[in-house]
Amino acid sequence: MADYNLTNKLDYKTLHDVVITFDAHADVRDNFNTQENNPNLDTADQIDLPKLEKGNLDIVNLTLYARTLPPTKANFAKAERIVDQKLKAIKKWVKDNPEKLEFVYNSPDFERAGFSKRHGILLSFQNAYWFNDLKVIDKLYQEGVRIFAFNHVGNNAFAGSSRPVPAHGDNPNEELGLTPLGYEAVKKLNDLGVIIDVSQSSKKATLQIIEASRHPVIASNSAVKGKVNNSRNLSDEELKAIANKGGIVHIVAFAAYLNNNPQQKEDSYQQVYKPFGLKPEDGNPIDKLSKEDYQKFNEAYQKFSKSAWKYASLDDYLDAVDYAVKLIGIDHVGLSSDFNHGGGVAGYSNVGEAENITRELLKRGYSEADIRKLWGRNFYFLLDKVERDSKNSPWGVSK
């Protein structure tokens, strides 16, 4: 990658303009790229084309995801349809904007997008609860997926989740690790050159994935238990294991994982749970509410999550980044937002405010080289290494 040999005397806007900036995890809502939610316009979503341009974000990882529902054939089919719909919606968005958007499939694409006037779209997949067939992984790869995470809420046929769901048959007192099928999937992903994402997996599964993988892994959207003891955050042991494998932990700007704000907990209870006679600790609301009430609950949750960013600050976010950098080193840390799924903090409430991250990193004394690494350089080199060391390498390398 080119090096502009900047000096700390340059302002943050100039630095932000020449650094390749990469958000390692963001979502698209179920109605993405529809008439009522056109991403070519300035929408209520945290990522759309006007905001990408305003924030000067070069590349974003958009995640193909369907939320976990009770394990039935009908719900598995529904999840598959949602993933397919999101994939088609993203592809149409890129196709309709050839001067402003392009897909990123490999490290040369990543570098080109970083230095072009177009924004790169990298695809990932999250939450394999709806299938148990390795052929789905092949299909996702052919569709352009280059990052794969086994879990979201709930254990599945591949691995244990950091948030098991007792109502779906998960035993909360027994931590599930990587299953035999999961081990097969790790090998499959390694052979294809797909980066494995351990965010959302249980600690046991995370450590087993790291050990089983021939390649470095990432956490695309996690924070640190050393700051907030949340089941979604990574322990020091997990952070070090990822780094020792050569991987990257992308610290996520997600308020509940960055501080223990009592106001957020109270507001969430009052606005989302209390109207339905529930408490957050009661388990999955879908198992306790009628279909109509669950739809209303989900609408309330989505409304609340759109403003969850206000419960944490940029300082909270970068404190977590600092923690990870001090523990595992600058070469193993990156940045992500989890936008459109509850992510963001005050000062980085949407992608249009991405420059604020660069400004605050400079204020904290990070060098230009360090900021390059955090924003995307670390990921570029990991992507390149995984490609070169895979059987499916575009470089013709077979191992």
C-alpha positions, -999 to 999 in steps of 0.1 A, spaced: 0 0 0 12 35 -7 26 56 22 21 93 20 47 101 47 24 125 64 34 144 95 14 150 127 12 187 117 -15 178 91 -51 183 102 -73 153 108 -94 159 77 -64 156 55 -52 125 73 -87 109 71 -88 116 34 -56 96 26 -59 68 51 -78 37 39 -108 36 62 -126 3 68 -156 -4 91 -154 -41 98 -190 -47 107 -223 -30 98 -258 -44 91 -285 -36 66 -321 -37 77 -347 -61 63 -362 -33 42 -328 -21 28 -330 -7 -7 -367 -6 -10 -389 23 -20 -394 33 16 -357 29 25 -337 40 -5 -299 40 4 -292 65 -24 -310 91 -3 -303 105 31 -323 79 51 -329 73 88 -304 45 86 -269 49 99 -253 39 65 -265 52 31 -247 67 1 -249 103 13 -235 94 47 -207 73 32 -196 103 11 -199 127 40 -179 105 63 -154 96 36 -155 60 46 -137 39 20 -149 4 27 -176 -12 48 -183 -48 56 -220 -53 52 -233 -84 70 -259 -109 56 -278 -117 87 -312 -130 98 -321 -129 135 -325 -162 155 -361 -175 157 -374 -208 173 -357 -237 154 -385 -248 130 -383 -256 93 -405 -226 86 -382 -202 105 -351 -217 88 -367 -211 54 -376 -176 65 -340 -169 75 -327 -181 42 -351 -159 23 -341 -128 44 -304 -135 37 -311 -139 0 -332 -107 -1 -305 -87 16 -279 -101 -8 -300 -91 -38 -307 -57 -24 -270 -50 -18 -260 -62 -52 -287 -40 -68 -274 -10 -48 -239 -15 -61 -250 -22 -97 -271 10 -97 -242 31 -86 -211 20 -106 -194 54 -102 -197 54 -65 -197 18 -53 -178 -14 -60 -176 -49 -44 -144 -59 -26 -136 -96 -31 -99 -97 -24 -69 -77 -12 -62 -60 -46 -99 -49 -46 -95 -36 -11 -65 -15 -19 -80 -2 -52 -113 8 -34 -92 25 -7 -75 48 -32 -104 53 -56 -133 77 -55 -157 47 -50 -167 31 -18 -159 -6 -14 -186 -31 -2 -172 -62 14 -198 -90 22 -199 -111 53 -223 -137 67 -234 -141 104 -256 -166 121 -256 -201 107 -285 -212 129 -307 -220 99 -286 -246 81 -263 -276 87 -249 -282 52 -214 -271 42 -227 -266 7 -243 -234 19 -208 -221 27 -197 -228 -9 -228 -209 -22 -221 -179 1 -185 -178 -11 -196 -178 -47 -220 -149 -39 -190 -129 -27 -189 -135 11 -154 -132 24 -160 -131 62 -180 -158 81 -193 -158 116 -210 -189 130 -232 -174 157 -255 -147 168 -279 -153 197 -282 -190 204 -262 -221 199 -264 -239 165 -251 -269 146 -217 -254 142 -207 -237 175 -219 -224 209 -230 -188 212 -219 -162 238 -257 -158 244 -274 -192 246 -312 -193 245 -328 -217 270 -362 -214 254 -347 -229 222 -331 -258 240 -297 -243 249 -283 -252 283 -271 -219 298 -250 -238 324 -231 -258 298 -209 -238 274 -210 -253 240 -178 -252 219 -171 -260 183 -191 -291 171 -178 -318 148 -196 -300 119 -180 -268 131 -145 -283 128 -154 -294 92 -166 -259 85 -134 -243 98 -114 -264 73 -138 -255 45 -136 -218 52 -98 -221 55 -96 -238 21 -118 -212 5 -99 -183 20 -128 -170 39 -119 -151 71 -135 -166 102 -152 -142 126 -154 -152 162 -176 -124 174 -208 -138 190 -193 -173 197 -188 -186 232 -154 -184 248 -150 -221 244 -159 -220 207 -138 -190 201 -106 -206 216 -113 -239 197 -119 -220 164 -86 -202 169 -67 -234 176 -84 -253 147 -79 -226 120 -49 -226 98 -54 -189 93 -57 -159 116 -92 -150 126 -110 -118 134 -136 -105 158 -155 -81 136 -176 -64 163 -166 -70 199 -154 -50 229 -135 -60 260 -145 -76 293 -117 -57 310 -139 -26 307 -174 -40 307 -183 -76 318 -208 -83 291 -212 -118 276 -206 -103 241 -172 -89 251 -139 -107 248 -118 -117 278 -81 -109 280 -75 -146 272 -95 -144 240 -79 -112 230 -44 -126 234 -54 -158 216 -66 -139 186 -35 -118 185 -12 -147 190 -27 -164 159 -20 -132 139 -57 -120 140 -75 -87 146 -100 -76 172 -122 -49 157 -135 -29 187 -172 -21 182 -188 13 189 -218 -3 207 -229 16 238 -239 -13 260 -205 -30 255 -185 1 263 -200 13 296 -225 3 322 -249 32 318 -278 27 342 -300 51 322 -297 29 291 -309 -1 311 -338 18 326 -349 33 293 -347 0 276 -369 -16 303 -394 12 303 -397 16 265 -393 -19 252 -400 -45 279 -424 -31 305 -453 -25 280 -454 -62 274 -450 -73 311 -414 -85 305 -380 -80 319 -347 -82 299 -337 -113 320 -368 -132 310 -353 -147 279 -364 -144 243 -397 -125 240 -407 -145 210 -413 -175 232 -435 -155 256 -456 -132 234 -483 -137 208 -472 -132 172 -489 -98 171 -473 -87 204 -439 -99 194 -441 -78 162 -450 -48 184 -421 -57 208 -397 -59 179 -408 -26 165 -402 -10 199 -368 -27 201 -358 -14 167 -370 21 175 -349 21 207 -318 6 191 -318 34 165 -309 59 193 -288 36 215 -257 55 205 -266 83 228 -257 62 259 -220 62 253 -194 86 240 -164 87 217 -142 86 248 -159 54 260 -153 39 226 -116 49 223 -110 38 259 -118 3 248 -96 7 217 -68 19 240 -73 -11 263 -70 -36 234 -40 -18 219 -21 -19 252 -29 -55 258 -23 -71 224 -6 -44 203 -15 -20 176 -11 -46 148 -40 -67 161 -67 -40 166 -92 -25 142 -125 -5 142 -162 -13 136 -196 2 142 -224 -23 142 -245 4 125 -281 -4 118 -281 -30 146 -278 -8 177 -243 5 171 -228 39 174 -218 64 201 -223 101 206 -200 117 181 -201 86 158 -238 80 155 -237 73 118 -211 68 91 -212 104 82 -193 112 114 -164 88 107 -138 117 105 -144 122 143 -127 89 150 -95 101 132 -96 134 150 -99 118 184 -72 92 177 -48 120 168 -57 138 200 -49 107 220 -14 106 205 -18 78 180 7 82 152 -4 84 116 10 49 110 -10 36 140 -42 53 127 -37 36 93 -34 3 110 -65 7 131 -86 20 102 -78 -7 77 -42 -15 71 -42 -44 96 -72 -59 79 -57 -55 44 -26 -75 54 -47 -102 71 -70 -105 41 -40 -108 18 -23 -135 40 -55 -156 42 -59 -155 4 -23 -164 -3 -24 -193 22 -57 -208 10 -63 -236 -15 -86 -213 -33 -61 -185 -35 -64 -160 -64 -26 -160 -63 -24 -196 -74 -10 -207 -41 -22 -241 -29 -14 -254 6 
